[in-house]
């Protein structure tokens, strides 16, 4: 009887162990399949995000045709290099995993490729934003240089303008002086906005043209008056 009891006990223990192993195998296999699917999904998202970023970079490249249009030429060159790389989408993992491969590891390569895509997307995004900001800085720099030239010319007009001006010319000169002061204030700012530079520069240019025109009209009027006086003397 004792032997039979021991035999039954061993059989029960063996069955319990076998069932536990089957349960562990089932759960492990289930987790392995779920992990495989998750790895495929993560790679697909990373690849789409990388391609979307490249399209955004391409849009920037359409606006910035050469490194002459940016201050940071190194970032422009790196972005161009990144865009020229042909990244081929990896083949998805086969998640129909046989039972005998339950404890094998085969998702490592795909996970590494996913992280590589994420790193490249972040790098491309940083380069794209650097190029965008660099282009804006370059445009602002050129606008400031052009505005400075207009400002210097306007100051010359103010300095060379006659003190003995008629009412119209004095009004034009005062308008030019206000525009010059406004442009000077904009250019003295640490980070002037492009729109503000354009607006202030245009105001100076228009005031300068108006003053020159009114001075010319005044000069013609004085010349006409002088000729009239000369004719009256000749008579």
C-alpha positions as CSV (number, residue, x, y, z in Angstrom):
1,X,0.0,0.0,0.0
2,X,2.8,2.4,0.9
3,X,4.4,1.8,-2.5
4,X,1.2,2.5,-4.3
5,X,0.7,5.7,-2.3
6,X,4.2,6.8,-3.2
7,X,3.6,6.0,-6.8
8,X,0.4,8.0,-6.9
9,X,2.1,10.9,-5.2
10,X,5.0,10.8,-7.7
11,X,2.4,10.7,-10.6
12,X,0.5,13.6,-9.2
13,X,3.7,15.6,-8.7
14,X,4.8,14.8,-12.2
15,X,1.5,15.8,-13.6
16,X,1.6,19.0,-11.6
17,X,5.1,19.8,-12.8
18,X,4.1,19.0,-16.4
19,X,1.1,21.2,-16.3
20,X,3.1,24.0,-14.8
21,X,5.7,23.7,-17.5
22,X,3.0,23.7,-20.2
23,X,1.4,26.8,-18.5
24,X,4.8,28.5,-18.4
25,X,5.5,27.5,-22.0
26,X,2.0,28.8,-23.1
27,X,2.4,32.1,-21.3
28,X,6.0,32.6,-22.5
29,X,4.9,31.9,-26.1
30,X,2.0,34.2,-25.8
31,X,4.3,37.0,-24.4
32,X,6.8,36.3,-27.2
33,X,4.1,36.7,-29.9
34,X,2.8,39.9,-28.3
35,X,6.4,41.3,-28.0
36,X,7.0,40.4,-31.7
37,X,3.8,42.3,-32.8
38,X,4.7,45.3,-30.6
39,X,8.3,45.4,-32.0
40,X,6.8,45.4,-35.6
41,X,4.4,48.2,-34.7
42,X,7.1,50.3,-33.0
43,X,9.3,50.0,-36.1
44,X,6.5,50.9,-38.4
45,X,5.7,54.0,-36.3
46,X,9.4,55.0,-36.2
47,X,9.7,54.5,-40.0
48,X,6.6,56.7,-40.7
49,X,7.9,59.4,-38.4
50,X,11.3,59.4,-40.0
51,X,9.8,59.7,-43.5
52,X,7.4,62.5,-42.4
53,X,10.4,64.3,-41.0
54,X,12.3,63.9,-44.3
55,X,9.3,65.4,-46.1
56,X,9.4,68.4,-43.8
57,X,13.1,68.7,-44.5
58,X,12.4,68.6,-48.2
59,X,9.9,71.4,-47.9
60,X,12.6,73.5,-46.2
61,X,15.1,72.6,-48.9
62,X,12.7,73.9,-51.5
63,X,12.8,77.3,-49.8
64,X,16.5,77.2,-49.2
65,X,18.2,76.2,-52.4
66,X,21.8,76.7,-51.4
67,X,24.0,77.3,-48.3
68,X,24.4,80.9,-49.4
69,X,20.9,81.6,-48.0
70,X,21.8,80.4,-44.4
71,X,24.3,81.4,-41.8
72,X,25.0,77.9,-40.5
73,X,26.3,76.2,-43.7
74,X,27.4,73.1,-41.7
75,X,23.9,72.3,-40.6
76,X,22.7,72.8,-44.2
77,X,25.3,70.4,-45.5
78,X,24.5,67.8,-42.8
79,X,20.8,68.0,-43.6
80,X,21.5,67.6,-47.3
81,X,23.6,64.5,-46.5
82,X,20.9,63.0,-44.3
83,X,18.2,63.5,-47.0
84,X,20.4,61.8,-49.6
85,X,20.5,58.6,-47.6
86,X,18.2,55.9,-48.9
87,X,16.7,54.1,-45.9
88,X,14.9,51.0,-47.0
89,X,12.1,49.7,-44.7
90,X,13.0,46.5,-43.0
91,X,11.0,43.4,-43.5
92,X,8.5,42.8,-40.6
93,X,9.2,40.0,-38.3
94,X,7.2,36.8,-38.7
95,X,5.2,36.6,-35.5
96,X,3.8,33.1,-36.3
97,X,6.4,31.7,-33.8
98,X,6.6,27.9,-33.6
99,X,6.5,26.5,-30.1
100,X,10.0,25.1,-30.3
101,X,11.3,28.7,-30.8
102,X,9.5,30.1,-27.7
103,X,12.6,30.7,-25.8
104,X,14.7,32.0,-28.7
105,X,15.4,35.8,-29.0
106,X,15.0,37.3,-32.4
107,X,13.6,40.8,-31.9
108,X,16.9,42.4,-31.0
109,X,17.9,43.5,-34.5
110,X,14.5,45.1,-35.2
111,X,14.6,46.9,-31.9
112,X,18.0,48.3,-32.7
113,X,16.8,49.5,-36.1
114,X,13.8,51.2,-34.5
115,X,16.1,53.1,-32.1
116,X,18.4,54.0,-35.0
117,X,15.4,55.5,-36.9
118,X,14.3,57.5,-33.9
119,X,17.8,58.9,-33.5
120,X,18.0,59.8,-37.2
121,X,14.6,61.5,-37.0
122,X,15.6,63.6,-34.0
123,X,18.9,64.5,-35.7
124,X,17.1,65.5,-38.9
125,X,14.5,67.5,-37.0
126,X,17.3,69.4,-35.1
127,X,19.1,70.1,-38.4
128,X,15.9,71.2,-40.1
129,X,15.1,73.7,-37.4
130,X,18.6,74.9,-37.3
131,X,18.5,75.6,-41.1
132,X,15.1,77.3,-40.8
133,X,16.4,79.6,-38.0
134,X,19.7,80.1,-39.8
135,X,17.8,81.2,-43.0
136,X,15.7,83.6,-41.0
137,X,18.8,85.0,-39.4
138,X,20.4,85.4,-42.8
139,X,17.3,87.1,-44.2
140,X,17.2,89.5,-41.2
141,X,21.0,90.2,-41.5
142,X,20.6,91.1,-45.2
143,X,17.5,93.2,-44.4
144,X,19.4,95.0,-41.6
145,X,22.3,95.7,-44.0
146,X,19.9,97.1,-46.6
147,X,18.1,99.1,-44.0
148,X,21.4,100.6,-42.8
149,X,22.2,101.7,-46.3
150,X,18.8,103.4,-46.6
151,X,19.3,105.0,-43.2
152,X,22.7,106.4,-44.1
153,X,21.4,107.9,-47.3
154,X,18.4,109.4,-45.5
155,X,20.7,111.0,-42.9
156,X,22.7,112.5,-45.7
157,X,19.5,114.0,-47.2
158,X,18.7,115.5,-43.8
159,X,22.2,116.9,-43.3
160,X,22.4,118.3,-46.8
161,X,18.9,119.8,-46.8
162,X,18.6,123.5,-46.9
163,X,17.7,125.2,-43.6
164,X,15.7,127.8,-45.5
165,X,12.8,125.6,-46.7
166,X,9.3,126.3,-47.6
167,X,6.4,124.9,-45.6
168,X,5.9,121.8,-47.7
169,X,9.6,120.9,-47.6
170,X,9.8,121.5,-43.9
171,X,6.9,119.2,-43.4
172,X,8.6,116.5,-45.6
173,X,11.9,116.9,-43.7
174,X,10.1,116.5,-40.4
175,X,8.4,113.3,-41.7
176,X,11.7,112.0,-42.9
177,X,13.3,112.7,-39.5
178,X,10.6,110.8,-37.7
179,X,11.0,107.9,-40.1
180,X,14.8,107.9,-39.6
181,X,14.4,107.9,-35.8
182,X,11.9,105.0,-36.0
183,X,14.3,103.0,-38.3
184,X,17.2,103.7,-36.0
185,X,15.3,102.4,-33.0
186,X,14.4,99.2,-34.8
187,X,18.0,98.6,-35.9
188,X,19.2,99.2,-32.4
189,X,17.1,96.3,-31.0
190,X,19.0,93.1,-30.2
191,X,16.6,90.9,-32.2
192,X,14.5,93.0,-34.5
193,X,11.6,91.4,-36.3
194,X,11.9,91.1,-40.1
195,X,8.5,92.8,-40.7
196,X,9.5,95.7,-38.4
197,X,12.7,96.2,-40.4
198,X,10.9,96.2,-43.8
199,X,8.1,98.5,-42.5
200,X,10.5,101.1,-41.0
201,X,12.9,101.0,-44.1
202,X,9.9,101.5,-46.5
203,X,8.8,104.5,-44.4
204,X,12.2,106.1,-44.6
205,X,12.5,105.5,-48.4
206,X,9.0,106.9,-49.0
207,X,9.7,110.0,-46.8
208,X,13.1,110.5,-48.5
209,X,11.4,110.4,-52.0
210,X,8.7,112.7,-50.8
211,X,11.2,115.2,-49.5
212,X,13.3,115.1,-52.6
213,X,10.2,115.6,-54.7
214,X,9.0,118.6,-52.7
215,X,12.5,120.1,-52.7
216,X,12.6,119.7,-56.5
217,X,9.1,121.3,-56.8
218,X,10.2,124.2,-54.5
219,X,13.4,124.6,-56.5
220,X,11.4,124.7,-59.8
221,X,9.0,127.2,-58.3
222,X,11.9,129.5,-57.2
223,X,13.5,129.2,-60.6
224,X,10.2,130.1,-62.2
225,X,9.8,133.1,-59.9
226,X,13.4,134.2,-60.7
227,X,12.8,133.9,-64.4
228,X,9.7,135.9,-64.1
229,X,11.5,138.6,-62.2
230,X,14.3,138.7,-64.8
231,X,11.8,139.1,-67.6
232,X,10.1,142.0,-65.7
233,X,13.4,143.7,-65.3
234,X,14.2,143.2,-69.0
235,X,11.0,144.9,-69.9
